[in-house]
C-alpha cells in the first residue's frame, strides 16, 4: 500500500498540473465518445 502511494507521488512530481489536467480532459472526452457510441448502438438495436 505504501509502495503504491510512493509511486503515485513520484508520478505527481514528474508531471506538471497542466499536463495532468489535459490527461483527465482527454479521458473525459474518450469516455463521452464511448457513451455516445453505446447510446447509438442501443437506439439502433
C-alpha distance (Angstrom), angle and dihedral (degrees) to the residues before:
residue distance angle dihedral
X1 . . .
X2 3.81 . .
X3 3.83 90.6 .
X4 3.83 90.3 55.2
X5 3.82 90.6 50.5
X6 3.82 90.7 50.5
X7 3.83 90.8 50.5
X8 3.83 90.9 50.9
X9 3.82 90.5 49.6
X10 3.83 89.7 50.5
X11 3.80 90.3 51.4
X12 3.82 89.8 48.5
X13 3.81 90.0 54.9
X14 3.83 93.2 46.8
X15 3.80 95.3 54.9
X16 3.77 126.4 54.5
X17 3.83 117.5 -129.1
X18 3.82 89.1 -109.3
X19 3.80 94.7 59.2
X20 3.82 91.5 44.2
X21 3.82 89.3 52.4
X22 3.81 90.3 50.3
X23 3.82 89.2 48.1
X24 3.83 92.2 54.5
X25 3.82 90.7 44.6
X26 3.82 88.8 54.0
X27 3.83 91.1 50.0
X28 3.81 89.5 48.8
X29 3.81 92.1 51.0
X30 3.83 91.8 47.9
X31 3.83 91.2 48.0
X32 3.82 90.7 49.2
X33 3.83 90.1 49.0
X34 3.84 91.1 51.5
X35 3.83 91.5 48.4
X36 3.83 91.1 51.2
X37 3.84 91.5 49.7
X38 3.82 91.3 48.3
X39 3.82 90.5 48.7
X40 3.84 90.5 52.2
X41 3.83 91.8 47.9
X42 3.83 90.9 49.5
X43 3.83 91.2 46.8
X44 3.83 91.6 51.0
X45 3.80 95.4 42.9
